[in-house]
């Protein structure tokens, strides 16, 4: 299996485990990402993964957006968590199937910044799974562990993104010792304090 795809699928499995560990009472707890509570963070990831299949199948942004909008479900009985955990599982299957399809990683996708190589898109999705997986785990007081080498690879890739704070989506970098674990260095790079507690 392609190494970037393996990393994506592994990160997705870890994120899924954390989603299913959220207690019903925790869905509105705050997260390290100050704009989102737990429910909003998972909702963001659901939305992100719903876009993957239509984009990888060659849809432009407008068409992909209509497909994503049509895939949203009305709430069902069972509370916030029952809905979001189920929706995440469905979105995760859709995105993993789309990226795993023959030839998918050799395509390009239409993102807001323009045509982008599918492999780069996959790397960015994996980056989000790692960062927001930590956000979610920390918010609910759970430890998180990724397979050996995965975080190191994402950290090396993230450094090529340039100034994340300049994008407006990240806080300024947090100083982290050079000999800190790769996850801590990655978190600091994205403006997160590795010692954050709810």
N, C-alpha and C positions, 0 to 999 in steps of 0.2 A: 504494500500500500504506500502511496505517496506520503513522504514524511510530513509536509505541512497539513495534509488531510488528516493524518493520524493524530497530530497535535490538536487540530480543531475538534475532532471527535472525542479525544480524551478530555479536553477542557469542557466540552459540552456535557459529558457524563458527570464531571465533578460539579458543574453548575446545577445540573438536574438534581443531584443528591442534596444539595443545599436547599433548593426550592422546596423539595419534599420534606425538609426538616423544619420548615417554618411553621410555628404553632399559630393557630387561628388568632390568638391574642397579640401576635407580633406583626401583623400585616401593616399596621399603621405606625410602627416604631420608626425612629429616624435612622438614617444610614450615614456613612462617611461622605456620601455625595449629598451635599446640603439641600439640593433642589428636590430630592426624592425621598419619600418614605419607602418602606419595604415593598409595598404593593406597586408604587409607581416605578420603582427600579425594575421589578420583574415585568411589569407592563411594557417598559421600554425595550427589554430584551425580547419579549414576545413579538413586538412590532418589528424589531430589527431582523429577526429570523424569518418572519413572514415575507419579508421583501426578497429574500435570497432566491427562492425558486423562480418567481416571475422574471427577476433580473437575469438570472443565469439562463433562462429560456429565451432571452433576447428581447424582452419587453422594454420599451422606453419608460422613463420615470412616470409619466402620466398614466400609461396603461398599467404599469406595475402597481401604482397607487390605488387604482380602481379595483384591481384584484385583491389587494390587501384589505381595502375597505370592505369588500364583499365577504371576506373570510372572517370578519369579526362576529362574535356570538353575543346573543343577549345573555344576561346572567341567569344562572339556574340555581335551584335550592342547594344549600350547603355552605353558604357563606363566601366571603372574599377568597379565602385560600383554596377552596374546592374549585372555584372557577379558574383562578390564575394558575394553579398547578396543572390542571387539565389543559388549559390553553398553551402553557409553556411546552408541555409534552408534545402536543400536536405541532406547534411551530418548530420545535427541535427536530422532529422526524422529517418535516418538510424540508428544512434547510440541510440536514445531513444527507438526505436522499438526493437533493439537487447537487450538492458539491461532490457527492460520490459517483454521480452518473459518468459514464464513459465520455471522455473528452471535455468534461465541464471545466477543468482547470486550465484548459488551453483557450478558453473563450475570453471575451471581454464583456464588461457589464456597464450599463449606462448609469453612472452616479451623478449627483448634483454638480460635481467638479468636472465632469466629462467622462469619456470612455476610460475604463480602468481595467487592467488585467485581472482576471478572476483569481489568480494566485495572490495578488496584492489584497484584493477584497477579502479573501479567505484569511489572510494574515491579520487584517484589521478586525475581523469577526472574532478570531481567536484571542487577540489582545483584549477585546471587550469582555469576552467570557472570563478571562483571568482576572481583570481588574474588577468587574462587577461581581464576579464570584466571591472575591475577597470582601468587597463592600457588603454583600448580602450576608456572608458568613459572620463577619464582624458585627453586623447589626443585630443578629440573633444570638450572639455569644457562642458561636461554633468555630472550631478549628477547621482549616481547609488545607488540603495537601494535593499538589499536582504531581504527575509522574516526573521522575528525574529528567532533567534536561529541558523540559517544556518551558518553564519560566525563563531559564537562561536564554533560550532562543527568542522568546518574545521580547525580553529586555534588549537584546542586541538589535532586533528589528525596530523597537520603539525609538531607539536613539537616532534612527534614520528619519524619524518623523519631523525632526526639527523642534522648534519652540512650540510646545503644546499649549502653554499659557496664552500665546499670541492668537490662538484659534478662538478664544473666548469660552471654550468648553472645559478648560482645566485651570486649576489654581496654580500659582507659581510653584516651582519645584521646592520640595522640602529637603533640607540637608540630611543625608544618610551616610554613615561611614562607608568608605570604599570596600571594606572587608565584610560588610553586612550581607546577609543572604540575598540572593538574586531577587526574591519577591519584595523584600524591603526596599532594595534599590529601585525596582520598577515602580513601586508605590510612591516613593519619594519623587521620582521623575514625573509622575502624573499629578503631583501636588497633594498627595495624601500622606498623612502621618501614620507610619506603621504601628504606632502605639495607640491609635485612636480607640476610644471605648465609648459605648453608648451611654 
